[in-house]
């Protein structure tokens, strides 16, 4: 039987494929948070092994050297560890705290680089990821009625907390099988699916939607797109709705942007926008106010956490940060200082050097893929993923959710490596 392009054809593809389609099973047993780091380590070790045996392999089976941007990701994320250790030494936090924080770094910042590295050098085709995500979408649609009716028929919001929590070292939210949550004040239901909280589900929904739209089989695409849109809408995440409008159309826009006719279509809208610029700005300011007011308490907490993080970073730990997160005051409902925002979190925990360590590879990847997006579909998908990371860096801590959106990181690695192949051709 001939294998199609959507069937795994080597060990790396089988590992990735099975890891994605096992998403709901892993969620049920509380294993997603553990599976992500294990998968990243396995793929990275597999790549290292293949490089080790490269001299014995035929030329056509040898792994290509990683694109320079991949090396920068790895160097920058290892720099995060060095910065973290210095921060701990500066504040005398002790060996035990340093080891604990180093494990957290390995499950977060290092994991981001490992998945990008694996996507770049291992023989994994993007079609494998697209099809696997669509299959998860099919399972999601089958489970959707249960999630929808659960809050209205008296089912508990949380089915259970997995005993695997003892291996995680993080909050229990990463190990809960939660059917729904209720909004504070209004009591209206909100869904997070297999994510630890609803906005994170919105982020995963966007990753899944971008990938599902690349699936060539219309039946599988329908499953994937329907499930991804359902996740985005039911998460009720404001940031996900913005991403739905801004990020998802990127591949289509860049695909058509080189066509002359598109400019004849766009030009009248550009002229109208110039004539009505003041009115448009006023409408945008009104939309921003309504966006912030949709969950005023949440917006207030986020803004206050940001101010506290910046003030304490500037006055107490400018270069290397505080080394660890700290519990915030009652004013911010005891949320950790620097949470809900990657850049504020980096400033508080790792200082200005930590912020630079993320900004360099992230923005380099953005500009490389922006150039690639004009001529490559994979480049367009990679640009969408990097733009998604940039957007969510202002609303989430990227490192804490890497175990969840890792398929997007693998695609970024593929797209960056394709830049090297294009340059050498």
Steps between C-alpha positions, in 0.01 A plus 500: 500500500643837396531754781362845438678823588283525813616168648810488723795355310777502762544484876503878550172543315341211689599653836357839406185353346419277797575777751249733334217251452542384863416851624159420648619178661795682658263773622277242666787344696664836574806420289519789254729712718741208537475374142608835351847517660554125448414534131729801457789313663439185293495693171811699591689186605393331180643790301827489696522124441450540125773764491729264689455217250493732196844391370368144465182600315452537125520862388127523422409393857726740686344783700565849373681743727252724683428849369688772689173620655454157660843525660410845630183358661705231676773742614245755624301246699816360662594860581171515690633228731822688568304819571269306732795361700655846538166638618480229764855572616432874521206445735650204688207272420691179569580180315157339536324802347755514218444134413122546508519806275737318261246219463235763427731652236543157337122452483445847358764709325721207402196311373420782256848475348498118492177480301621765254830310467320167447270648237799643315726197478288185532328351191149605605260630235247770590221294342536248784428772755210645301326162466557403864352830618195446280457157656506659845242742364272208412529362852431849638177531301385164636569618857350845447141409608631377836684826564201708387238333720722435805433832680125478436436145621690524824823321406800606712727760345810291575493124453818440698857608569749245370743346751767568238512846657772369734735483198416844367594743770258760364147607587217251503335674203748323269376159618124555524245345267267801490174507305422870553554797729261770620575868459538689826203726556285402203512123553496437125684187379831518321698212354872421498497153339843337549678825596568609861288816461267650240732759333756221452231298323443795270870503413501127422184548295683753282797265451260222403305725265812619316611138452156367409464755222810348336347149480430405138229242563180705529330251734784501751536876462133546592546300821811696596364845419165439671668377818755783508233768454288337772796504741573866423140615542421289807820609675357854484855631484523858377853447374395190305225698326754765400727225368213353304470829311867596469715187497296229332470689165881550475567199271224606260609865498865423425400244238307765306713806576730447200203491260458838319121487514497493880652850507226639273251355748677632810587850373147649536486381863841657571382834357177487701697417814711812445197724457326365809811446714375700800166320503675162475731588790203602711328170422816308591528680833135420573557135407806488726299641790223244445761223470655596835161547659376154398680362806588813694624315809732282294636803315559686828689206652717456190590870485580516871716188482690658213563824689623315808731282290655796317543714814668222696715397203633853455569562867615156619634273224565677171746262328425147622159528665381346825556139394152382605139615480345648812144502622329831442303703757126489566458782246574251220316209665835348603588420138876446440683819403580492130235243412257553209778672301819346364703821483409624848567151634843494338589843634402404854654151505796531259549874454583687182740226389223241516275721292774541237556122498143448378466811285804421280396157364129585495533816293771347280263212423221747424704694244644187338155348459351832389739493205431131437122550513494668158611184322442200729182356649699349787652842557151650520389241757821554699444877493146447633638294789771752590246784482279296733788467748565874481136584563460255787824615661296803613225290657657172616831361623619318188730263686223361720291387201774364270394144584161580347567698182813301405370400151522868409863510619587198286349675196705813579813286498404349164435842351829646627695203362326543165653851486845336494398255228376790288820700550719206398295421190 
